[in-house]
Amino acid sequence: MDERNLKRLEFNKVKEKLALFAASEPGRELIYNLIPYGHRDEIVTALEEVTEGRELLRLDPTARLDGWNDVRQQARRSERGALLDPQELWHVLQTLMACRHIKSFFSERQDRYVRLNEIAQGLGNFKEPEKRIASAIAPGGEVLDRASERLFNIRRRLTAGQQRIKDRLNEIIRSTSYQKYLQDPIVTMREGRYVVPVKQEYRSQLPGIVHDQSASGATLFIEPMPVVEANNEVRALMAEEKQEIVRILTELSAAVGGQAQELLYALENLGRLDFIMAKARYSDSLDAWAPRIVPGAKLDIRQGRHPLLPVKAVPISIQLGEAFDMLVITGPNTGGKTVSLKTVGLLVLMAHAGLHVPADDGTLIGMFDQVFADIGDEQSIEQSLSTFSSHTTNIVKILAGADSRSLVLLDELGAGTDPTEGSALARAILDQLRQQGSKVVATTHYGELKSYAFANERVENASVEFDIKTLQPTYRLLIGRPGRSNAFEIALRLGLSESVVQSARGFLTEEQVQVADLMRELEKARLQAEREQAEAEKIRLEAEQYREQYMLRAEKIRRRKDEIISRAIADSREMVKKAKLEAEQMVEELRAALKEQTTHSREQSINNARQRLRQLQAKINAKAPIDIPEYSSEAVADVKPGDEVFIPKYGQRGVVLEAPGQDDQVQVQVGMIRMTIARRELHRVPVKENARPRRIGGVGQLVHQKARDISPRLDMRGMRVDEGLAEVEKYLDDACVAGLPMVQLVHGKGTGALRSAVQQLLKEHRGVKTFRLGESGEGGSGVTVVELR
């Protein structure tokens, strides 16, 4: 794209902000050279890389992708045979180590960071030069003793020689015979040789070689004759050390030069990773996200924010290329028209450059081959062009280059000349762009252009909102509504007399008055629609909350119903089992009685058995049967809401709530429980009131009986542990069936054995929600209060 258009839209300022997040010079170079891509695949790939970078910041915030240096110059020099100094080799070593660590990091997470791992695989393999440099160069750029065996031996001998010299000189400066000759009792160095400071007047008293003197001439730095030979030996060892270091550096530099091209390629990939992570950090700072890139020339920006404005900037939403191709924005000065224009252009450029955009999820940006912009005052003194001439020159270039895949942004179209001629020229320019199929966003002050959208297809009006009460713009962009000048209202609020304003209104034509009235009505209608929409949204949210609460309660009731039914069935089976065992026991006793000889004994046994049978029958009747109406033995053929039905499976009556669905399931209300039952399991209850009742048993009656008879308090005082546990387990089942929310288990204080056993049982019982010891008014530690599910 044309560099001037990028500058008009302040794309260069975005790159300056982005460069602040880069950690390396190669990364910054990529940022400064960044321009929008020309192909959709390139854009999508770049956006996916930034998205992975955002994920890396979120999931692995402590990951180290830095620690390397820009050693491109060192790589090129070593390739040409130049010698690298120890500090340069240390920088190379840091870079080689960073390549290995970063490559390993992404290899271990290649499924999570697919794009970044592809780049990291280009960091090469530098194990051999890394190992050789690490064994020879210390942090800070010093050559290690272990760099070679010869260097180690030289330095050992050098250290020993230097120590011998120091020892001999220390003997001299500590000697009482020499102390009066010395300026200071110290050993120092001059020209690489160890010397002592001697007073000028005692020069002849200490034979040796003078290597330096003080500025005043009062002190001579003399190498005493006894250490001259030792100093010569040390100087020779220093020369050998230097030669050996040069040899080592030459070999290490050659090792780097041998892989210079691979190192340069690795640095290119390191810079690219830094470039991507800078975009990711910039995206995070803007709270930006990847837009959806589509093939066509269209856009749908949702709550987009100008990236160079403060966070509190008012977002705009704008569409182009679907319902309309041209948007004409009107409104007062400083209302935000130009900012809206720049926001659209800049977000398109950012997206095409592979940058996340500061807009909400769902933002869509299409492919534009060119983005043209004519924004701001570009008056050129050098070219002797006026503002109007400058804008016209830009527009001439735009008309020559724009086509159906171009986005054209025009600020204050037709401004800078006579309003009548400028308005006519603006309409002609818009007509030409519309014929060329360009996507256009234009701002204007001309009232005549407000009607342009009404007279032409695929053209829409928009305006920036202005608050009459505060006389301040709100910076909101309103699609579908032309802007009002609000001049009369503002003048009145600023103190201009009513008579002057009325006089001004009289100068308006009838058509202008009608248009103003129409716009006021449109504004009222818009505000009313927004209020109603907000209210509807509020009601919808409340309905969603109520629905969620209902679903939770319905699910809780369903689970409670299933638990009650399963427990009731288990209780019924237990009751039948016990009755069967008792009956079998009585039969055995009768058989034994029939074998007795005396008639009196047999009659007595028979009477006893009858009495026990009557007691058993009374016990069963007390728990199971009740009088209910007769019902049909056949399933109902059809039912409708409101019909009363009988459910033999549960021994209960219910009311039909909904007609059977496609799966022949019926919604039935049974007491407080809503159930879904197959139609074939329902039987009709006779309508006639004098139908003979008959007695049947069932789970429903068992539930009713337990709810009626059970007490919310079980007293176990005096029971042994095994007796108490048996009573508690049966009591809890009955309480759950009866639907009691809370019960009290009285176990007394005593030794605490029964309390401990009961609480252990409560921990494992599926019907128990929570339990605690009683409070002072409930019996204290002698009572356990249980909350049931």
Secondary structure, 3 states (H helix, E strand, C coil): CCHHHHHHCCHHHHHHHHHCCCCCHHHHHHHHCCCCCCCHHHHHHHHHHHHHHHHHHHHCCCCCCCCCCCCHHHHHHHHCCCCCCHHHHHHHHHHHHHHHHHHHHHHCCCCCCHHHHHHHHHHCCCHHHHHHHHHHEECCCEECHHHCHHHHHHHHHHHHHHHHHHHHHHHHHHCHHHHCCECCCCCEEECCEEEEEEEHHHHHHCCEEEEEECCCCCEEEEEEHHHHHHHHHHHHHHHHHHHHHHHHHHHHHHHHHHCHHHHHHHHHHHHHHHHHHHHHHHHHHHCCECCEEECCCCEEEEEECCCCCCCCCCCEEEEECCCCCEEEEECCCCCCHHHHHHHHHHHHHHHHCCCCECCCCCCEEECCCEEEEECCCCCECCCCECHHHHHHHHHHHHHHHCCCCEEEEECCCCCCCCHHHHHHHHHHHHHHHHHCCCEEEEEECCHHHHHHHHHCCCEEEEEEEEECCCCEEEEEEEECCCCCCCHHHHHHHCCCCHHHHHHHHHCCCHHHHHHHHHHHHHHHHHHHHHHHHHHHHHHHHHHHHHHHHHHHHHHHHHHHHHHHHHHHHHHHHHHHHHHHHHHHHHHHHHHHHHCCCCHHHHHHHHHHHHHHHHHHHHHHHHHCCEEECCCCCCECCCCCCCCEEEECCCCEEEEEEECCCCCCEEEEEECCEEEEEEHHHCEECCCCCCCCCEEECCHHHHHHHHHHHCCCEEECCCCCHHHHHHHHHHHHHHHHHHCCCEEEEECCCCCCHHHHHHHHHHHHCCCEEEEEECCCCCCHHHEEEEEEC
